[in-house]
Amino acid sequence: MKYKFYFFDFDYTLVNSEKGIVGCFVRTMEDYKIPVPDYDVIKATIGMPIEDAVAQLTGLSTDKEITEFVDRYRVHANEIMTPNTHFYPDTVEVLEKIKRDGGRAAIISTKTRNRISEKFRNEGKEDLIEIIIGRENCPTCKPDPEGIFMAMKALGATKENTIYIGDSLFDAGAAKNAGIDFAAVLTGSTKAEAFAEYPSVQIMSSLSELK
């Protein structure tokens, strides 16, 4: 592998959690008697900060309303998120290769650290990830690079030996703002041409192409 440190987004990069995320939105909207958008409309918000997704999908506008919605969403997530979150077929293989080759992997995500840890713990794969920076660890969301900088500091990484891999323009922007290389993976809803405005060392159809 070319780099020493491989930092990853989570949703739509290492896992497909689409069914869980959409399901949580649907249940919470039904609780609030908010009209439920089409499945694809909800799906398109995956990767956004959850507060932005809530505002976009529900029309709620005050901080209080959005916070209450997110709190209720998380109640449903406790039940259905992890059982409906699945590694892509090549995820574990790629993470194992990074570790075998002496590399170190981390996750920087707008999802909570506890939720990400739960998935790796349930699969018995906790040893493949050195550090997870989740929403509760970093108050600012991508494309702000703070989460990347936190992981770099914790692991002793440099900009020259670190790459960030993600599926969205939020991920691309975070890597650009951090001054590190970026590789796009097209397992999310963002098309290859959308990444043209950002510097990318790779645009991959799957993680198995990662160098």
Stockholm file with secondary structure:
# STOCKHOLM 1.0

chainA/1-211         MKYKFYFFDFDYTLVNSEKGIVGCFVRTMEDYKIPVPDYDVIKATIGMPIEDAVAQLTGLSTDKEITEFVDRYRVHANEIMTPNTHFYPDTVEVLEKIKRDGGRAAIISTKTRNRISEKFRNEGKEDLIEIIIGRENCPTCKPDPEGIFMAMKALGATKENTIYIGDSLFDAGAAKNAGIDFAAVLTGSTKAEAFAEYPSVQIMSSLSELK
#=GR chainA/1-211 SS CCCSEEEECCBTTTEECHHHHHHHHHHHHHHHTCCCCCHHHHHTTTTSCHHHHHHHHHCCCSHHHHHHHHHHHHHHHHHHTGGGCEECTTHHHHHHHHHHTTCEEEEECSSCHHHHHHHHHHHTCGGGCSEEECTTTCSSCTTSCHHHHHHHHHHTCCGGGEEEEESSHHHHHHHHHHTCEEEEETTSSCCGGGGGGSCCSEEESSGGGCC
#=GC SS_cons         CCCSEEEECCBTTTEECHHHHHHHHHHHHHHHTCCCCCHHHHHTTTTSCHHHHHHHHHCCCSHHHHHHHHHHHHHHHHHHTGGGCEECTTHHHHHHHHHHTTCEEEEECSSCHHHHHHHHHHHTCGGGCSEEECTTTCSSCTTSCHHHHHHHHHHTCCGGGEEEEESSHHHHHHHHHHTCEEEEETTSSCCGGGGGGSCCSEEESSGGGCC
//
